[in-house]
Amino acid sequence: MRKIKTLGLALLLSLVFFGCTPDSNHLIRVRNQLSESITLRIGSVNYGSVNSGSTTDYKSVGEGSHTISGNSESGNQLSGSLSVSGEGTHKWTFTILSDGGSNFVED
């Protein structure tokens, strides 16, 4: 009987310590400040066409480093990389600036 109680306690403690790891949820939106529309991907997530002056809805992106790729309406290529990390839910905005630069901030 004592072995069963010890085994049960060990199982319960294992569930508490290993079954309750917090999930990460990273959400990124894209803001386009260029004077033309762009098409953009961040990692495997496709944001499609983003009109000038508009902001997309948030889309879920996995934790880690991601390649940015896309094109402007006039055919200029957009490329780069970004990285997201942290436990819990995080919302980020990736902005294509009017001068062609970019910034990436947590909201």
MMTF fields as JSON, N, C-alpha, C and O atoms, coordinates in Angstrom:
{
  "mmtfVersion": "1.0.0",
  "mmtfProducer": "UNKNOWN",
  "numBonds": 427,
  "numAtoms": 428,
  "numGroups": 107,
  "numChains": 1,
  "numModels": 1,
  "chainsPerModel": [1],
  "groupsPerChain": [107],
  "chainIdList": ["A"],
  "bondAtomList": [4, 2, 8, 6, 12, 10, 16, 14, 20, 18, 24, 22, 28, 26, 32, 30, 36, 34, 40, 38, 44, 42, 48, 46, 52, 50, 56, 54, 60, 58, 64, 62, 68, 66, 72, 70, 76, 74, 80, 78, 84, 82, 88, 86, 92, 90, 96, 94, 100, 98, 104, 102, 108, 106, 112, 110, 116, 114, 120, 118, 124, 122, 128, 126, 132, 130, 136, 134, 140, 138, 144, 142, 148, 146, 152, 150, 156, 154, 160, 158, 164, 162, 168, 166, 172, 170, 176, 174, 180, 178, 184, 182, 188, 186, 192, 190, 196, 194, 200, 198, 204, 202, 208, 206, 212, 210, 216, 214, 220, 218, 224, 222, 228, 226, 232, 230, 236, 234, 240, 238, 244, 242, 248, 246, 252, 250, 256, 254, 260, 258, 264, 262, 268, 266, 272, 270, 276, 274, 280, 278, 284, 282, 288, 286, 292, 290, 296, 294, 300, 298, 304, 302, 308, 306, 312, 310, 316, 314, 320, 318, 324, 322, 328, 326, 332, 330, 336, 334, 340, 338, 344, 342, 348, 346, 352, 350, 356, 354, 360, 358, 364, 362, 368, 366, 372, 370, 376, 374, 380, 378, 384, 382, 388, 386, 392, 390, 396, 394, 400, 398, 404, 402, 408, 406, 412, 410, 416, 414, 420, 418, 424, 422],
  "bondOrderList": [1, 1, 1, 1, 1, 1, 1, 1, 1, 1, 1, 1, 1, 1, 1, 1, 1, 1, 1, 1, 1, 1, 1, 1, 1, 1, 1, 1, 1, 1, 1, 1, 1, 1, 1, 1, 1, 1, 1, 1, 1, 1, 1, 1, 1, 1, 1, 1, 1, 1, 1, 1, 1, 1, 1, 1, 1, 1, 1, 1, 1, 1, 1, 1, 1, 1, 1, 1, 1, 1, 1, 1, 1, 1, 1, 1, 1, 1, 1, 1, 1, 1, 1, 1, 1, 1, 1, 1, 1, 1, 1, 1, 1, 1, 1, 1, 1, 1, 1, 1, 1, 1, 1, 1, 1, 1],
  "groupList": [{"groupName": "MET", "atomNameList": ["N", "CA", "C", "O"], "elementList": ["N", "C", "C", "O"], "formalChargeList": [0, 0, 0, 0], "bondAtomList": [1, 0, 2, 1, 3, 2], "bondOrderList": [1, 1, 2], "singleLetterCode": "M", "chemCompType": "L-PEPTIDE LINKING"}, {"groupName": "ARG", "atomNameList": ["N", "CA", "C", "O"], "elementList": ["N", "C", "C", "O"], "formalChargeList": [0, 0, 0, 0], "bondAtomList": [1, 0, 2, 1, 3, 2], "bondOrderList": [1, 1, 2], "singleLetterCode": "R", "chemCompType": "L-PEPTIDE LINKING"}, {"groupName": "LYS", "atomNameList": ["N", "CA", "C", "O"], "elementList": ["N", "C", "C", "O"], "formalChargeList": [0, 0, 0, 0], "bondAtomList": [1, 0, 2, 1, 3, 2], "bondOrderList": [1, 1, 2], "singleLetterCode": "K", "chemCompType": "L-PEPTIDE LINKING"}, {"groupName": "ILE", "atomNameList": ["N", "CA", "C", "O"], "elementList": ["N", "C", "C", "O"], "formalChargeList": [0, 0, 0, 0], "bondAtomList": [1, 0, 2, 1, 3, 2], "bondOrderList": [1, 1, 2], "singleLetterCode": "I", "chemCompType": "L-PEPTIDE LINKING"}, {"groupName": "THR", "atomNameList": ["N", "CA", "C", "O"], "elementList": ["N", "C", "C", "O"], "formalChargeList": [0, 0, 0, 0], "bondAtomList": [1, 0, 2, 1, 3, 2], "bondOrderList": [1, 1, 2], "singleLetterCode": "T", "chemCompType": "L-PEPTIDE LINKING"}, {"groupName": "LEU", "atomNameList": ["N", "CA", "C", "O"], "elementList": ["N", "C", "C", "O"], "formalChargeList": [0, 0, 0, 0], "bondAtomList": [1, 0, 2, 1, 3, 2], "bondOrderList": [1, 1, 2], "singleLetterCode": "L", "chemCompType": "L-PEPTIDE LINKING"}, {"groupName": "GLY", "atomNameList": ["N", "CA", "C", "O"], "elementList": ["N", "C", "C", "O"], "formalChargeList": [0, 0, 0, 0], "bondAtomList": [1, 0, 2, 1, 3, 2], "bondOrderList": [1, 1, 2], "singleLetterCode": "G", "chemCompType": "PEPTIDE LINKING"}, {"groupName": "ALA", "atomNameList": ["N", "CA", "C", "O"], "elementList": ["N", "C", "C", "O"], "formalChargeList": [0, 0, 0, 0], "bondAtomList": [1, 0, 2, 1, 3, 2], "bondOrderList": [1, 1, 2], "singleLetterCode": "A", "chemCompType": "L-PEPTIDE LINKING"}, {"groupName": "SER", "atomNameList": ["N", "CA", "C", "O"], "elementList": ["N", "C", "C", "O"], "formalChargeList": [0, 0, 0, 0], "bondAtomList": [1, 0, 2, 1, 3, 2], "bondOrderList": [1, 1, 2], "singleLetterCode": "S", "chemCompType": "L-PEPTIDE LINKING"}, {"groupName": "VAL", "atomNameList": ["N", "CA", "C", "O"], "elementList": ["N", "C", "C", "O"], "formalChargeList": [0, 0, 0, 0], "bondAtomList": [1, 0, 2, 1, 3, 2], "bondOrderList": [1, 1, 2], "singleLetterCode": "V", "chemCompType": "L-PEPTIDE LINKING"}, {"groupName": "PHE", "atomNameList": ["N", "CA", "C", "O"], "elementList": ["N", "C", "C", "O"], "formalChargeList": [0, 0, 0, 0], "bondAtomList": [1, 0, 2, 1, 3, 2], "bondOrderList": [1, 1, 2], "singleLetterCode": "F", "chemCompType": "L-PEPTIDE LINKING"}, {"groupName": "CYS", "atomNameList": ["N", "CA", "C", "O"], "elementList": ["N", "C", "C", "O"], "formalChargeList": [0, 0, 0, 0], "bondAtomList": [1, 0, 2, 1, 3, 2], "bondOrderList": [1, 1, 2], "singleLetterCode": "C", "chemCompType": "L-PEPTIDE LINKING"}, {"groupName": "PRO", "atomNameList": ["N", "CA", "C", "O"], "elementList": ["N", "C", "C", "O"], "formalChargeList": [0, 0, 0, 0], "bondAtomList": [1, 0, 2, 1, 3, 2], "bondOrderList": [1, 1, 2], "singleLetterCode": "P", "chemCompType": "L-PEPTIDE LINKING"}, {"groupName": "ASP", "atomNameList": ["N", "CA", "C", "O"], "elementList": ["N", "C", "C", "O"], "formalChargeList": [0, 0, 0, 0], "bondAtomList": [1, 0, 2, 1, 3, 2], "bondOrderList": [1, 1, 2], "singleLetterCode": "D", "chemCompType": "L-PEPTIDE LINKING"}, {"groupName": "ASN", "atomNameList": ["N", "CA", "C", "O"], "elementList": ["N", "C", "C", "O"], "formalChargeList": [0, 0, 0, 0], "bondAtomList": [1, 0, 2, 1, 3, 2], "bondOrderList": [1, 1, 2], "singleLetterCode": "N", "chemCompType": "L-PEPTIDE LINKING"}, {"groupName": "HIS", "atomNameList": ["N", "CA", "C", "O"], "elementList": ["N", "C", "C", "O"], "formalChargeList": [0, 0, 0, 0], "bondAtomList": [1, 0, 2, 1, 3, 2], "bondOrderList": [1, 1, 2], "singleLetterCode": "H", "chemCompType": "L-PEPTIDE LINKING"}, {"groupName": "GLN", "atomNameList": ["N", "CA", "C", "O"], "elementList": ["N", "C", "C", "O"], "formalChargeList": [0, 0, 0, 0], "bondAtomList": [1, 0, 2, 1, 3, 2], "bondOrderList": [1, 1, 2], "singleLetterCode": "Q", "chemCompType": "L-PEPTIDE LINKING"}, {"groupName": "GLU", "atomNameList": ["N", "CA", "C", "O"], "elementList": ["N", "C", "C", "O"], "formalChargeList": [0, 0, 0, 0], "bondAtomList": [1, 0, 2, 1, 3, 2], "bondOrderList": [1, 1, 2], "singleLetterCode": "E", "chemCompType": "L-PEPTIDE LINKING"}, {"groupName": "TYR", "atomNameList": ["N", "CA", "C", "O"], "elementList": ["N", "C", "C", "O"], "formalChargeList": [0, 0, 0, 0], "bondAtomList": [1, 0, 2, 1, 3, 2], "bondOrderList": [1, 1, 2], "singleLetterCode": "Y", "chemCompType": "L-PEPTIDE LINKING"}, {"groupName": "TRP", "atomNameList": ["N", "CA", "C", "O"], "elementList": ["N", "C", "C", "O"], "formalChargeList": [0, 0, 0, 0], "bondAtomList": [1, 0, 2, 1, 3, 2], "bondOrderList": [1, 1, 2], "singleLetterCode": "W", "chemCompType": "L-PEPTIDE LINKING"}],
  "groupTypeList": [0, 1, 2, 3, 2, 4, 5, 6, 5, 7, 5, 5, 5, 8, 5, 9, 10, 10, 6, 11, 4, 12, 13, 8, 14, 15, 5, 3, 1, 9, 1, 14, 16, 5, 8, 17, 8, 3, 4, 5, 1, 3, 6, 8, 9, 14, 18, 6, 8, 9, 14, 8, 6, 8, 4, 4, 13, 18, 2, 8, 9, 6, 17, 6, 8, 15, 4, 3, 8, 6, 14, 8, 17, 8, 6, 14, 16, 5, 8, 6, 8, 5, 8, 9, 8, 6, 17, 6, 4, 15, 2, 19, 4, 10, 4, 3, 5, 8, 13, 6, 6, 8, 14, 10, 9, 17, 13],
  "groupIdList": [1, 2, 3, 4, 5, 6, 7, 8, 9, 10, 11, 12, 13, 14, 15, 16, 17, 18, 19, 20, 21, 22, 23, 24, 25, 26, 27, 28, 29, 30, 31, 32, 33, 34, 35, 36, 37, 38, 39, 40, 41, 42, 43, 44, 45, 46, 47, 48, 49, 50, 51, 52, 53, 54, 55, 56, 57, 58, 59, 60, 61, 62, 63, 64, 65, 66, 67, 68, 69, 70, 71, 72, 73, 74, 75, 76, 77, 78, 79, 80, 81, 82, 83, 84, 85, 86, 87, 88, 89, 90, 91, 92, 93, 94, 95, 96, 97, 98, 99, 100, 101, 102, 103, 104, 105, 106, 107],
  "secStructList": [7, 2, 2, 2, 2, 2, 2, 2, 2, 2, 2, 2, 2, 2, 2, 2, 2, 2, 1, 7, 7, 7, 7, 3, 3, 3, 3, 3, 3, 3, 3, 3, 7, 1, 1, 1, 7, 3, 3, 3, 3, 3, 6, 6, 3, 3, 3, 3, 3, 3, 7, 6, 6, 7, 5, 7, 7, 7, 3, 3, 3, 7, 1, 3, 3, 3, 3, 3, 3, 3, 3, 3, 6, 6, 1, 7, 3, 3, 3, 3, 3, 3, 3, 3, 7, 7, 1, 3, 3, 3, 3, 3, 3, 3, 3, 3, 7, 6, 6, 1, 7, 3, 3, 3, 3, 3, 7],
  "xCoordList": [0.822, 0.0, 0.868, 0.53, 1.972, 2.859, 3.496, 3.705, 3.806, 4.399, 3.412, 3.799, 2.14, 1.124, 1.0, 0.906, 0.998, 0.916, 2.137, 1.996, 3.323, 4.553, 4.532, 4.904, 4.099, 4.011, 2.99, 3.236, 1.853, 0.821, 1.324, 1.053, 2.05, 2.604, 3.638, 3.669, 4.472, 5.474, 4.816, 5.27, 3.757, 3.03, 2.375, 2.424, 1.774, 1.137, 2.155, 1.899, 3.3, 4.345, 4.891, 5.195, 5.019, 5.476, 4.504, 4.924, 3.21, 2.21, 2.263, 2.132, 2.453, 2.507, 3.718, 3.589, 4.883, 6.096, 6.255, 6.774, 5.823, 6.06, 4.821, 4.945, 3.669, 2.439, 1.94, 0.948, 2.584, 2.105, 3.096, 3.225, 3.788, 4.72, 3.929, 3.015, 4.263, 3.515, 3.789, 4.914, 2.745, 2.876, 3.263, 2.917, 3.982, 4.322, 3.385, 3.101, 2.914, 2.052, 2.521, 2.324, 3.142, 3.654, 2.798, 2.61, 2.284, 1.416, 2.1, 2.507, 2.224, 2.878, 1.902, 1.207, 1.866, 1.137, 2.134, 3.236, 1.753, 2.616, 1.963, 0.781, 2.741, 2.29, 3.117, 4.347, 2.447, 3.12, 3.033, 1.954, 4.181, 4.219, 4.825, 5.035, 5.106, 5.587, 4.461, 3.295, 4.808, 3.802, 3.213, 2.467, 3.534, 3.014, 2.719, 3.212, 1.917, 1.593, 2.771, 3.646, 2.771, 3.809, 3.155, 2.019, 3.877, 3.506, 4.6, 5.775, 4.234, 5.211, 4.944, 3.8, 6.046, 6.029, 6.996, 8.078, 6.603, 7.507, 7.553, 6.575, 8.701, 8.811, 7.851, 7.864, 7.024, 6.056, 4.698, 3.763, 4.587, 3.308, 3.207, 4.049, 2.181, 1.97, 0.997, -0.14, 1.453, 0.603, -0.093, -0.939, 0.261, -0.384, -0.037, 1.032, -0.948, -0.751, -1.15, -2.248, -0.241, -0.493, -0.479, 0.567, -1.635, -1.747, -0.968, -0.711, -0.598, 0.084, -0.752, -1.95, -0.113, -0.791, -1.661, -2.352, -1.645, -2.514, -1.719, -0.498, -2.444, -1.873, -2.691, -3.922, -2.003, -2.685, -3.221, -2.93, -3.997, -4.383, -3.176, -2.236, -3.204, -2.144, -2.249, -3.346, -1.093, -1.031, -0.039, 0.967, -0.334, 0.499, 1.777, 1.744, 2.912, 4.232, 4.953, 4.898, 5.618, 6.317, 7.5, 8.023, 7.915, 9.062, 10.336, 10.473, 11.272, 12.555, 12.836, 12.2, 13.798, 14.212, 13.418, 13.105, 13.099, 12.302, 12.881, 13.365, 12.818, 13.228, 12.055, 10.916, 12.344, 11.334, 11.599, 12.736, 10.558, 10.719, 9.467, 8.359, 9.669, 8.534, 8.979, 10.163, 7.994, 8.231, 7.319, 6.206, 7.817, 6.966, 6.241, 6.591, 5.244, 4.457, 5.332, 5.06, 6.377, 7.265, 8.363, 9.203, 8.36, 9.305, 10.534, 11.381, 10.658, 11.792, 11.631, 10.542, 12.733, 12.678, 12.83, 13.592, 12.087, 12.176, 12.744, 12.261, 13.764, 14.334, 14.914, 15.227, 15.049, 15.61, 15.298, 14.946, 15.432, 15.098, 14.676, 14.978, 13.979, 13.579, 13.504, 13.476, 13.473, 13.423, 12.422, 12.372, 11.624, 10.667, 10.912, 11.229, 10.762, 10.934, 10.161, 9.713, 10.018, 9.336, 8.176, 7.522, 7.922, 6.817, 5.536, 5.565, 4.428, 3.142, 2.804, 3.418, 1.83, 1.383, 2.093, 2.164, 2.617, 3.296, 2.758, 2.594, 2.485, 2.045, 3.147, 3.707, 3.446, 4.527, 4.01, 3.045, 4.666, 4.377, 5.666, 6.65, 5.639, 6.744, 6.323, 5.34, 7.065, 6.71, 7.713, 8.921, 7.206, 8.019, 7.889, 6.807, 8.994, 8.984, 8.947, 9.283, 8.544, 8.405, 9.737, 9.742, 10.868, 12.178, 12.738, 13.872, 11.947, 12.37, 12.989, 13.219, 13.262, 13.77, 12.644, 11.518, 12.956, 11.941, 12.236, 13.36, 11.211, 11.421, 10.474, 9.457, 10.837, 10.104, 10.014, 11.028, 8.799, 8.623, 7.51, 6.578, 7.639, 6.58, 5.547, 5.879, 4.291, 3.203, 2.899, 2.015],
  "yCoordList": [-1.19, 0.0, 1.257, 2.254, 1.203, 2.356, 2.654, 3.817, 1.61, 1.793, 2.494, 3.336, 2.132, 2.748, 4.236, 5.054, 4.598, 5.998, 6.777, 7.9, 6.199, 6.855, 7.05, 8.112, 6.03, 6.12, 7.175, 7.949, 7.209, 8.209, 9.618, 10.521, 9.825, 11.136, 11.552, 12.709, 10.624, 10.916, 11.294, 12.218, 10.596, 10.894, 12.271, 13.036, 12.588, 13.888, 15.018, 16.025, 14.868, 15.894, 16.055, 17.173, 14.974, 15.042, 15.84, 16.659, 15.611, 16.357, 17.846, 18.682, 18.176, 19.579, 20.272, 21.378, 19.644, 20.288, 20.264, 21.22, 19.202, 19.069, 19.297, 19.497, 19.274, 19.44, 20.866, 21.135, 21.773, 23.147, 24.133, 25.247, 23.756, 24.699, 25.732, 25.371, 27.012, 28.048, 28.001, 27.751, 28.245, 28.276, 29.678, 30.667, 29.746, 31.024, 31.27, 30.361, 32.482, 32.872, 34.239, 35.245, 34.266, 35.512, 35.912, 35.139, 37.131, 37.658, 38.868, 39.793, 38.857, 39.962, 40.537, 39.803, 41.867, 42.556, 43.378, 43.661, 43.757, 44.524, 45.868, 45.937, 46.936, 48.292, 48.791, 48.759, 49.245, 49.714, 51.23, 51.78, 51.915, 53.365, 53.81, 55.003, 52.849, 53.206, 53.861, 53.784, 54.496, 55.134, 54.158, 54.571, 52.872, 51.848, 50.574, 50.403, 49.697, 48.459, 47.487, 47.598, 46.538, 45.519, 44.157, 44.064, 43.103, 41.749, 41.279, 41.568, 40.563, 40.241, 38.888, 38.481, 38.205, 36.964, 37.134, 37.7, 36.643, 36.549, 35.067, 34.499, 34.455, 33.007, 32.342, 32.644, 31.448, 30.758, 31.453, 30.965, 32.589, 33.295, 34.325, 35.216, 34.199, 35.097, 36.207, 35.936, 37.459, 38.605, 39.127, 40.018, 38.573, 38.979, 40.405, 40.907, 41.049, 42.427, 43.383, 43.295, 44.291, 45.279, 46.647, 47.105, 47.299, 48.588, 49.679, 49.591, 50.702, 51.86, 52.475, 52.702, 52.744, 53.382, 52.462, 52.929, 51.172, 50.268, 49.346, 49.229, 48.704, 47.765, 46.48, 46.518, 45.348, 44.053, 43.675, 44.331, 42.623, 41.99, 41.244, 40.949, 40.938, 40.121, 38.693, 38.168, 38.076, 36.667, 35.966, 36.546, 34.717, 33.938, 33.49, 32.941, 33.736, 33.368, 32.633, 33.056, 31.549, 30.768, 31.505, 32.45, 31.069, 31.66, 31.34, 30.251, 32.299, 32.081, 33.12, 34.174, 32.814, 33.719, 33.414, 32.26, 34.475, 34.345, 35.23, 36.333, 34.724, 35.481, 36.317, 35.852, 37.556, 38.442, 38.509, 38.722, 38.33, 38.433, 39.048, 38.868, 39.773, 40.379, 41.284, 41.39, 41.933, 42.851, 44.057, 43.964, 45.197, 46.371, 46.328, 45.547, 47.162, 47.218, 47.546, 47.076, 48.349, 48.731, 47.696, 47.898, 46.587, 45.506, 45.482, 44.604, 46.413, 46.384, 45.223, 44.989, 44.492, 43.365, 43.844, 44.762, 43.193, 43.448, 42.191, 41.09, 42.341, 41.168, 41.575, 42.742, 40.611, 40.845, 39.674, 38.59, 39.904, 38.869, 39.535, 40.702, 38.775, 39.234, 38.032, 36.891, 38.293, 37.23, 37.591, 38.733, 36.611, 36.81, 35.757, 34.605, 36.171, 35.235, 35.734, 36.88, 34.866, 35.202, 34.274, 33.816, 33.997, 33.128, 33.937, 35.132, 33.294, 33.966, 34.571, 34.232, 35.463, 36.099, 37.434, 38.253, 37.635, 38.884, 39.354, 38.562, 40.654, 41.26, 42.189, 42.975, 42.08, 42.834, 43.546, 43.101, 44.67, 45.357, 45.514, 46.068, 45.007, 45.183, 46.282, 46.126, 47.399, 48.558, 48.745, 48.781, 48.864, 49.274, 50.792, 51.317, 51.494, 52.946, 53.589, 52.947, 54.839, 55.542, 55.688, 55.839, 55.644, 55.752, 54.389, 54.302, 53.324, 51.979, 51.18, 49.98, 51.826, 51.127, 50.383, 50.335, 49.808, 49.097, 49.187, 49.474, 48.939, 48.754, 47.669, 47.37, 47.091, 45.97, 46.189, 46.175, 46.393, 46.703, 45.845, 45.433, 45.593, 44.905, 45.93, 46.973, 45.622, 46.563, 46.577, 47.311],
  "zCoordList": [0.0, 0.0, 0.0, -0.638, 0.709, 0.793, -0.561, -0.907, -1.329, -2.654, -3.593, -4.403, -3.469, -4.318, -3.997, -4.912, -2.723, -2.317, -2.807, -3.291, -2.687, -3.14, -4.65, -5.148, -5.374, -6.82, -7.232, -8.157, -6.555, -6.838, -6.58, -7.371, -5.491, -5.178, -6.224, -6.642, -6.641, -7.661, -8.985, -9.66, -9.357, -10.575, -10.495, -11.458, -9.374, -9.182, -9.272, -9.932, -8.624, -8.686, -10.101, -10.517, -10.837, -12.229, -13.077, -13.894, -12.894, -13.645, -13.326, -14.221, -12.058, -11.65, -12.27, -12.795, -12.218, -12.699, -14.211, -14.787, -14.863, -16.293, -17.144, -18.352, -16.574, -17.324, -17.387, -18.065, -16.713, -16.646, -17.229, -16.722, -18.265, -18.872, -19.66, -20.402, -19.514, -20.211, -21.72, -22.15, -22.507, -23.954, -24.398, -23.753, -25.507, -26.106, -27.275, -28.054, -27.393, -28.505, -28.983, -28.302, -30.156, -30.715, -31.903, -32.842, -31.847, -32.885, -33.517, -32.815, -34.845, -35.553, -36.571, -37.273, -36.635, -37.694, -38.501, -38.031, -39.703, -40.599, -40.881, -41.217, -40.743, -41.053, -42.243, -42.205, -43.284, -44.491, -44.595, -44.82, -44.431, -44.555, -45.886, -46.106, -46.777, -48.112, -48.912, -48.526, -50.01, -50.856, -51.87, -52.758, -51.752, -52.647, -51.843, -50.728, -52.419, -51.717, -51.779, -52.638, -50.85, -50.767, -50.579, -50.116, -50.941, -50.546, -49.604, -49.83, -48.554, -47.519, -46.871, -46.672, -46.549, -45.761, -44.605, -44.763, -43.452, -42.304, -41.951, -41.466, -42.202, -42.055, -43.018, -44.212, -42.524, -43.379, -43.407, -44.042, -42.723, -42.63, -43.747, -43.859, -44.565, -45.704, -45.307, -44.922, -45.405, -45.1, -46.345, -46.263, -47.498, -48.748, -49.116, -48.771, -49.816, -50.257, -49.129, -48.581, -48.799, -47.746, -48.416, -48.878, -48.469, -49.136, -48.416, -47.215, -49.166, -48.607, -47.491, -47.659, -46.344, -45.225, -44.388, -43.482, -44.667, -43.911, -42.991, -43.096, -42.095, -41.131, -41.189, -41.207, -41.217, -41.27, -39.893, -38.893, -39.865, -38.608, -38.067, -38.805, -36.771, -36.176, -36.711, -36.899, -36.951, -37.336, -36.419, -36.009, -36.106, -35.202, -35.899, -37.0, -35.228, -35.73, -34.607, -33.452, -34.933, -33.924, -33.322, -33.913, -32.147, -31.466, -32.244, -32.801, -32.278, -32.946, -34.005, -34.046, -34.868, -35.946, -37.212, -37.508, -37.949, -39.169, -40.273, -40.019, -41.485, -42.654, -43.146, -43.174, -43.531, -44.103, -45.596, -46.018, -46.399, -47.842, -48.444, -47.939, -49.527, -50.207, -51.329, -51.646, -51.922, -53.03, -52.899, -52.383, -53.381, -53.467, -54.808, -55.693, -54.942, -56.169, -57.384, -58.489, -57.181, -58.276, -58.541, -59.417, -57.788, -58.036, -57.144, -57.303, -56.216, -55.286, -54.312, -53.786, -54.073, -53.151, -51.705, -51.403, -50.84, -49.405, -48.767, -49.031, -47.93, -47.265, -45.923, -45.69, -45.064, -43.741, -42.841, -43.304, -41.553, -40.574, -39.281, -39.031, -38.474, -37.146, -36.238, -36.698, -34.942, -33.951, -32.868, -32.413, -32.458, -31.368, -30.294, -30.592, -29.049, -27.943, -26.73, -26.687, -25.764, -24.516, -24.266, -25.202, -23.005, -22.627, -22.548, -22.253, -22.808, -22.767, -24.112, -25.124, -24.128, -25.363, -25.549, -24.633, -26.76, -27.123, -28.465, -29.393, -28.56, -29.824, -30.313, -29.549, -31.613, -32.227, -33.474, -34.095, -33.843, -35.099, -35.886, -35.397, -37.131, -38.064, -39.032, -39.757, -39.051, -39.872, -40.993, -40.759, -42.218, -43.358, -43.417, -43.682, -43.169, -43.088, -44.476, -45.471, -44.535, -45.817, -46.561, -47.783, -45.84, -46.498, -46.912, -47.383, -46.737, -47.115, -45.982, -46.128, -44.854, -43.68, -42.985, -43.48, -41.843, -41.085, -39.592, -39.179, -38.802, -37.372, -36.879, -37.506, -35.739, -35.171, -33.672, -32.975, -33.175, -31.751, -31.164, -31.855, -29.869, -29.165, -28.745, -28.182, -29.027, -28.696, -27.219, -26.777]
}
